[in-house]
Amino acid sequence: MSNDRPKAPRYRGGRRGMMLALSSPSGAGKTTLSKRLIMHHPDVVLSISATTRPPRPGEKDGEDYFFVDHAEFERRLEGDDFFEHAKVFDNYYGTPKGPVQDALSEGRDVVFDIDWQGAKQLAEQAPRDVVRIFILPPSMKLLEDRLRKRGQDSTDVINGRMQRAEDEISHWEEYDYVIVNEDFSGALEELELILKAERLKRARRPWLRGFVDELMRERD
């Protein structure tokens, strides 16, 4: 029997990364799912935002946030250095383009733990690279129960979070995929299936063109 098996083309494996924008109301599991996905896939990284708020105890610059002052943030904002940004309680938050673009060009996927407004800005800035995924709770009652079990917030704060949850959920149709997080293992499996399917899209496999050209030359 011949051992002349076809060799894998040199193009195979090379791909451009993508931006996975995960949104959900507070308590629906977005952050936990993001962390577990990154734990399972070393080539998936979490986007690090820049902010003008001061570091909290234990936070490290370049790991939790890029900490900058207002003047620096506004200078970079004028230079179109952010994919998306927002001002919250007198402090700026934004996603720097540089680290994300570097990761994408190296074939790594970048996860964004982000609200619907930030996801919309990302999609407008980089429509070919962004995949939007919305995480829904199985019920509003369960969502409220999860918030109460945290034991971190007063009733008034929880009521405010529930009102914001309704607003966040109202934008679910703007997303490419929707996952109902009734069972964490099942939700994580769906998230990983989305990652795999999106990686297999023709547009994200640039080596295919060279591979097809090589196939066609075999007939010459």
C-alpha positions, -999 to 999 in steps of 0.1 A, spaced: 0 0 0 13 34 -10 23 59 18 20 88 -5 -7 106 15 -16 142 6 4 167 26 -15 193 46 -11 226 26 11 252 41 -19 276 42 -38 255 66 -41 268 102 -36 305 93 -67 326 100 -77 360 112 -92 361 147 -126 375 155 -143 396 181 -169 378 203 -191 405 219 -211 389 247 -239 408 263 -265 400 289 -284 416 318 -265 415 351 -268 381 366 -274 361 334 -240 345 334 -221 365 307 -189 370 328 -187 334 340 -192 320 305 -165 343 291 -140 332 318 -147 295 312 -144 299 274 -110 315 278 -100 288 303 -108 261 277 -93 279 247 -58 294 252 -61 312 219 -91 332 232 -83 363 252 -103 389 271 -104 424 258 -89 449 283 -106 483 285 -90 516 292 -105 538 320 -100 571 337 -112 558 371 -85 551 397 -74 515 403 -92 496 431 -73 476 456 -57 446 439 -62 458 403 -32 459 380 -26 482 351 -26 462 318 -44 432 334 -77 445 348 -77 478 329 -54 503 312 -55 531 337 -51 566 321 -60 601 331 -88 622 314 -64 642 292 -48 610 278 -81 594 272 -95 624 254 -64 627 233 -67 591 223 -104 596 217 -97 624 192 -72 602 175 -98 575 169 -80 550 191 -111 533 205 -135 508 190 -161 519 215 -163 541 245 -187 554 271 -187 579 300 -201 565 333 -202 586 365 -177 611 352 -152 584 342 -144 572 307 -143 536 296 -132 524 262 -117 495 241 -83 504 226 -80 493 190 -42 484 191 -42 453 213 -73 439 197 -60 444 162 -27 428 172 -46 397 186 -68 394 155 -38 395 131 -21 368 152 -52 345 148 -65 349 184 -101 355 192 -110 384 216 -139 382 240 -158 414 250 -179 414 282 -200 444 270 -234 459 270 -257 463 239 -245 499 232 -208 488 232 -216 458 211 -234 480 186 -204 504 184 -181 474 179 -202 461 150 -202 495 134 -165 498 137 -155 463 126 -185 446 110 -164 418 94 -147 408 126 -175 410 152 -198 382 163 -225 393 187 -239 368 212 -267 376 237 -271 356 269 -307 353 282 -318 341 316 -344 313 316 -368 336 335 -369 371 351 -377 355 385 -346 334 383 -325 364 373 -338 383 403 -331 354 426 -295 352 413 -290 389 420 -304 385 456 -283 354 463 -251 375 457 -259 393 489 -241 424 476 -269 449 468 -299 465 485 -334 459 473 -334 494 456 -302 485 437 -316 451 427 -348 468 415 -327 491 394 -307 462 380 -340 445 370 -352 476 352 -319 478 333 -322 441 325 -355 447 307 -339 474 286 -309 452 278 -331 423 269 -351 444 245 -321 445 222 -317 408 218 -327 408 181 -297 429 172 -274 399 180 -262 371 157 -267 344 183 -288 340 215 -281 315 243 -306 308 271 -285 301 301 -308 277 319 -280 251 324 -245 264 326 -229 234 310 -254 235 281 -249 272 276 -211 268 276 -214 240 250 -235 263 228 -210 291 231 -181 267 221 -201 255 191 -206 291 180 -168 297 183 -161 266 163 -186 274 136 -175 310 132 -139 299 130 -148 276 100 -164 304 80 -147 309 46 -139 345 52 -119 336 84 -98 310 66 -75 330 43 -53 299 35 -82 284 15 -76 306 -16 -40 294 -18 -51 258 -12 -77 260 -40 -52 276 -64 -28 247 -56 -56 222 -63 -63 237 -97 -26 237 -106 -26 199 -101 -47 196 -133 -22 216 -154 
